[in-house]
Amino acid sequence: MRLAAAGLLSVALAFAVTDAEVAQVHKSALIIDSHNDTPMKVIGGFDISVSSPKASTDLPRIRAGNAGAIFFAAYVPKQKVKTGTSAEYCRRAINAIREGIVAKHPADFALATTAAEIEAARKQGKVAALIGIEGGHAIEDSLDKLREFFRMGARYMTLTHSNTNNWADSSGDKPRHHGLTAFGKQVVGEMNKLGMIVDISHVSDETFRDVIAISKAPVFASHSSCRAISQAKRNMTDDMIRALAKNGGVVQINFACDFLNESVRTGNAAEKKKVRAKFGENMDALRIESEKRFPRATLADVVAHIDHVVKVGGIDHVGIGSDYDGVDCTPAGLEDYSKFPALTRALLEKGYTAAQIHKIYGGNTLRVMRAVERTAGSM
């Protein structure tokens, strides 16, 4: 047993690990990434099956890294609120996943809406493609639209994006409600009834507390990391990690450099702002320029965040939410899916067992999904 029973490292020394052990542990793992932004590119004509050196996500890299399931984000830009087309754009994003990824490549991808369907896709040698809505403004303050998106296959919704909406405050905007409004609480309740995971990445701390207080099912942070290590507002405090663990949820570690390393986050802030303004939503160009010009986080930083969640919340409450193709900087050594074996090696060298790595990579997410599905069945 490499780790103590409580899940904490019992020694500080690295363990010797062979290539064969890394390969065996990695091949046997079901890796579930809870947040990927490739659909933004698919809308623009990107073919996920073709190797693309500019991207973090393409089928050759997914296969090389043994990723078994990916929650593709139906991201809705906050600008759509002004034009009243948030729901319309969300439908477009969902269809990009259903048609532009799954239907276009049926030999490689299978649409999944349950934990059992993820496992079935794995047995068929396919990558399970799941749908998560990013930005609660997508439902245009309508429970009917929420139900519509669920019928289309969406199995989680990030309650806010960087904008506070009409019923929930965001961590990236000024508070208007100090948490959830009465309608916001109805949204959470309806998601519980449907069997849709409540995602608290992007929400304010007050909104998080309201969600934890009222959700009947476990919730997760689909792409957040630890604020004790990096002060990014979307990262979770230790108290939030403990509350999420008590709720039965999972912190899915985000690979964005700023989220992983405080020095990287604060360094060259003014120049970074200029670069982001220049490239806007062109994430490939933004990432290439940022990684060329600015310091980067590393694979070791990812391991540090995993360690921190394990220390604070326990081994059952940490997972992976890469945010690939939605961030302007990826960690050196973990630039894309093909590099995941390096993370497996790093975790083994830290002392994590195969069983614990399997929990981190996908087992914890499957547990949350099953709990959410059971809650829906009982309401």
C-alpha positions in Angstrom: 0.0 0.0 0.0 1.7 3.2 -1.2 -0.5 5.6 0.7 -1.6 5.7 4.3 -5.2 4.6 4.9 -6.4 8.3 5.1 -5.1 8.8 1.6 -2.1 11.0 2.6 1.5 10.4 1.6 3.3 8.6 4.3 6.7 9.5 3.0 8.2 12.4 1.0 10.5 10.2 -1.2 9.6 9.4 -4.7 8.8 5.7 -5.4 10.7 3.9 -8.2 8.3 3.0 -11.0 9.0 0.9 -14.1 7.7 1.6 -17.6 5.8 -1.6 -17.4 4.0 -0.6 -14.2 3.0 2.8 -15.7 1.7 1.1 -18.9 -0.3 -1.4 -16.9 -1.9 1.1 -14.6 -2.6 3.6 -17.4 -4.1 1.0 -19.8 -6.4 -0.3 -17.1 -7.7 3.1 -16.1 -11.0 4.6 -17.4 -10.1 8.2 -17.8 -13.0 10.6 -17.7 -12.3 14.3 -18.4 -15.2 16.4 -17.1 -14.6 19.5 -19.2 -13.3 20.0 -22.7 -14.0 23.0 -25.0 -13.5 21.5 -28.4 -17.1 22.1 -29.5 -16.3 25.8 -30.0 -13.9 24.7 -32.7 -16.2 22.1 -34.1 -18.8 24.8 -34.7 -16.1 26.5 -36.8 -15.5 23.4 -38.9 -12.8 21.6 -36.9 -12.6 17.9 -37.5 -11.7 16.1 -34.3 -10.5 13.0 -36.1 -7.6 14.8 -37.8 -4.3 15.3 -36.0 -3.9 19.0 -35.3 -0.6 20.3 -33.9 -2.3 23.5 -32.7 -4.9 21.7 -30.6 -4.9 19.7 -27.3 -7.8 17.6 -28.5 -7.9 15.3 -31.5 -8.7 11.6 -31.9 -5.0 10.5 -32.3 -4.1 12.3 -29.1 -7.2 11.0 -27.3 -6.3 7.4 -28.3 -2.7 7.9 -27.4 -3.6 9.1 -23.9 -6.3 6.4 -23.4 -9.0 8.9 -22.6 -12.2 6.9 -22.2 -14.8 9.6 -21.8 -15.0 13.3 -22.3 -17.6 15.8 -21.2 -17.7 18.2 -24.1 -18.8 21.7 -23.1 -21.7 23.3 -24.9 -20.3 26.7 -24.0 -22.5 29.8 -24.5 -20.7 33.1 -24.8 -22.1 35.7 -22.4 -22.6 38.1 -25.3 -25.5 35.9 -26.5 -27.5 37.2 -23.5 -27.6 40.7 -25.1 -29.1 39.4 -28.3 -31.5 36.9 -26.7 -29.9 34.0 -28.5 -28.4 32.1 -25.6 -30.7 29.1 -25.9 -30.3 29.1 -29.7 -26.5 29.0 -29.4 -26.7 26.3 -26.8 -28.7 24.1 -29.2 -26.0 24.8 -31.9 -23.2 23.8 -29.5 -25.0 20.6 -28.4 -25.6 19.6 -32.0 -21.9 20.2 -32.7 -21.2 17.5 -30.2 -24.0 15.1 -31.3 -23.5 15.6 -35.0 -20.0 17.1 -35.5 -18.3 14.6 -33.2 -20.4 11.5 -32.5 -22.5 11.1 -35.7 -19.5 12.1 -37.9 -17.2 9.5 -36.3 -19.5 6.6 -35.1 -16.6 4.1 -35.1 -14.7 6.1 -32.5 -17.3 8.0 -30.4 -20.5 7.0 -28.7 -22.9 9.5 -27.1 -23.3 8.7 -23.4 -25.8 10.1 -20.9 -25.3 7.7 -17.9 -22.4 6.0 -16.1 -23.5 2.7 -17.5 -23.3 4.1 -21.1 -19.7 5.3 -20.4 -18.8 1.8 -19.4 -20.6 0.3 -22.4 -18.7 2.6 -24.8 -15.5 1.5 -23.2 -16.3 -2.2 -23.8 -17.0 -1.3 -27.4 -13.6 0.4 -27.8 -15.2 3.8 -28.2 -14.7 7.1 -26.5 -17.8 8.1 -24.6 -18.9 11.7 -25.6 -21.0 13.5 -23.0 -22.5 16.9 -23.0 -22.2 19.6 -20.3 -23.7 23.1 -20.7 -21.3 25.9 -19.7 -23.3 29.0 -18.6 -26.7 28.9 -16.9 -27.8 31.9 -19.1 -28.2 29.3 -21.8 -31.6 28.3 -20.4 -32.9 31.9 -20.6 -34.5 31.7 -17.2 -36.7 28.8 -18.4 -37.1 25.4 -16.7 -38.7 24.2 -20.0 -35.5 25.0 -21.8 -33.5 23.2 -19.1 -35.6 20.1 -19.7 -35.2 20.5 -23.4 -31.4 20.5 -23.1 -31.6 17.5 -20.8 -33.6 15.6 -23.5 -30.9 16.6 -26.0 -28.3 14.8 -23.8 -26.9 17.5 -21.5 -25.9 15.8 -18.2 -24.5 18.8 -16.3 -24.8 22.5 -16.3 -22.3 25.1 -15.0 -24.7 27.4 -13.2 -22.9 30.5 -14.3 -20.0 31.4 -16.6 -17.9 34.5 -15.9 -21.1 36.5 -15.9 -23.7 36.8 -13.1 -27.0 35.8 -14.6 -30.6 36.6 -13.5 -30.6 33.9 -10.8 -27.0 33.1 -9.7 -23.9 35.1 -8.9 -20.6 34.3 -10.7 -17.1 34.4 -9.3 -16.1 36.6 -12.3 -18.7 39.3 -11.9 -20.2 41.7 -9.4 -22.7 40.0 -7.0 -26.3 40.9 -7.6 -28.1 38.2 -5.6 -25.6 37.1 -2.9 -26.0 33.6 -4.0 -29.0 31.9 -5.6 -32.3 33.6 -6.1 -35.6 31.8 -5.5 -35.6 30.8 -9.2 -32.0 29.7 -8.9 -33.0 27.3 -6.2 -35.8 26.0 -8.5 -33.1 25.4 -11.1 -31.0 23.3 -8.8 -34.1 21.4 -7.6 -35.1 20.7 -11.2 -31.6 19.5 -12.1 -31.8 17.1 -9.2 -35.2 15.8 -10.5 -33.9 15.4 -14.0 -30.6 13.7 -13.1 -28.4 16.5 -14.3 -25.2 17.2 -12.3 -25.0 20.7 -10.7 -21.7 22.2 -11.7 -20.3 24.9 -9.4 -17.2 25.9 -11.4 -17.5 29.6 -12.1 -20.0 30.4 -9.4 -19.4 32.8 -6.5 -18.6 31.5 -3.0 -22.1 32.6 -1.9 -23.7 30.7 -4.7 -21.6 27.6 -3.9 -22.8 27.7 -0.3 -26.5 28.0 -1.4 -26.1 25.0 -3.8 -24.5 22.8 -1.1 -27.3 23.7 1.3 -30.1 22.7 -1.0 -28.9 20.1 -3.5 -30.4 16.6 -2.9 -27.6 15.0 -5.0 -23.8 15.3 -5.1 -22.5 18.3 -7.1 -19.1 18.8 -8.8 -16.7 21.5 -9.9 -16.2 20.4 -13.5 -13.0 22.5 -14.0 -11.6 24.1 -10.9 -8.5 23.7 -8.8 -7.3 24.8 -5.3 -7.2 28.4 -4.0 -4.7 27.5 -1.3 -2.2 27.0 -4.1 -3.3 29.6 -6.7 -5.6 32.5 -5.8 -7.7 32.3 -9.0 -11.3 33.1 -8.0 -12.7 30.0 -9.7 -10.5 27.8 -7.6 -12.0 26.3 -4.4 -11.0 27.2 -0.9 -10.3 24.4 1.6 -13.6 25.0 3.3 -15.3 24.6 -0.1 -13.4 21.4 -0.7 -14.5 20.0 2.6 -18.1 21.0 2.0 -18.1 19.4 -1.4 -16.6 16.2 0.0 -19.3 16.1 2.7 -21.8 16.5 -0.1 -20.3 13.5 -1.9 -19.0 15.6 -4.8 -15.8 15.9 -6.8 -13.3 18.7 -7.5 -12.1 18.2 -11.1 -8.7 19.7 -11.5 -8.4 22.4 -14.2 -5.1 22.4 -16.2 -5.1 26.1 -16.9 -1.7 27.5 -15.9 -3.1 30.4 -13.9 -5.2 28.0 -11.9 -2.3 25.8 -11.1 0.5 28.2 -10.2 0.3 31.5 -8.3 3.5 32.9 -9.7 2.3 32.1 -13.2 -1.1 33.7 -12.5 0.3 37.0 -11.2 3.3 37.3 -13.6 3.1 39.7 -16.5 -0.6 40.4 -15.8 -0.7 43.5 -18.0 0.9 41.9 -21.0 -1.3 38.8 -20.6 -4.4 41.0 -20.7 -3.2 42.6 -24.0 -2.6 39.2 -25.6 -6.1 37.9 -24.5 -7.7 41.1 -25.8 -5.9 40.6 -29.2 -6.9 37.0 -29.8 -10.3 36.9 -28.0 -12.0 33.5 -28.6 -9.3 32.2 -30.9 -8.1 29.7 -28.3 -5.5 28.0 -30.5 -3.7 31.3 -31.3 -4.1 32.5 -27.8 -2.6 29.4 -26.3 0.3 29.3 -28.7 1.1 33.0 -28.1 0.8 32.8 -24.4 2.9 29.6 -24.0 5.6 31.2 -26.2 5.7 34.5 -24.2 4.9 33.7 -20.6 6.0 31.3 -17.9 4.0 28.1 -17.6 2.7 25.7 -15.0 3.9 22.2 -15.1 2.7 18.6 -14.6 4.1 18.8 -11.1 1.6 21.6 -10.3 -1.2 19.4 -11.4 0.0 16.7 -9.0 0.2 19.3 -6.2 -3.4 20.2 -6.7 -4.5 16.6 -6.7 -2.5 16.0 -3.5 -4.1 19.0 -1.9 -7.7 17.9 -2.6 -6.7 14.4 -1.3 -5.3 16.0 1.9 -8.3 18.2 2.5 -11.2 16.3 1.1 -10.1 12.7 0.7 -9.2 10.4 -2.2 -12.8 10.0 -3.2 -13.3 13.6 -4.1 -10.8 14.5 -6.8 -10.9 14.1 -10.6 -9.8 15.6 -13.9 -11.4 18.5 -15.7 -8.7 19.6 -18.1 -10.4 22.5 -19.8 -8.4 21.6 -22.9 -8.9 23.9 -25.9 -10.6 26.4 -23.6 -7.6 27.8 -21.8 -4.7 30.0 -22.9 -2.0 27.9 -21.4 -1.6 24.2 -20.6 1.0 22.7 -18.3 4.5 21.8 -19.6 4.5 18.1 -19.7 0.7 17.8 -19.9 -0.1 19.8 -23.0 -2.6 17.4 -24.5 -4.3 14.0 -24.0 -1.3 12.1 -25.4 0.7 13.2 -22.3 -1.6 11.5 -19.7 0.8 8.6 -19.2 3.2 11.1 -17.8 0.6 12.0 -15.2 0.1 8.4 -14.3 3.9 8.0 -13.8 4.0 11.1 -11.6 1.1 9.9 -9.4 2.8 6.4 -9.1 6.0 8.1 -8.1 4.2 10.1 -5.5 3.0 6.9 -4.0 -0.6 6.6 -5.3 -1.8 3.0 -5.9 -3.4 1.8 -9.1 -6.8 1.7 -7.3 -6.4 5.3 -6.1 -5.3 6.5 -9.6 -8.4 4.8 -11.1 -10.6 6.7 -8.6 -8.9 10.0 -9.6 -9.1 9.3 -13.3 -12.8 8.3 -13.5 -14.1 6.2 -10.6 -15.1 9.2 -8.5 -16.9 10.8 -11.4 -18.8 7.6 -12.1 -19.8 7.4 -8.5 -21.2 11.0 -8.6 -23.1 10.2 -11.8 -24.7 7.1 -10.3 -25.7 9.1 -7.2 -27.3 11.8 -9.3 -29.1 9.2 -11.4 -30.4 7.5 -8.3 -31.6 10.8 -6.8 -33.5 11.5 -10.0 -35.1 8.1 -9.8 -36.3 8.7 -6.2 -37.8 12.1 -6.7 
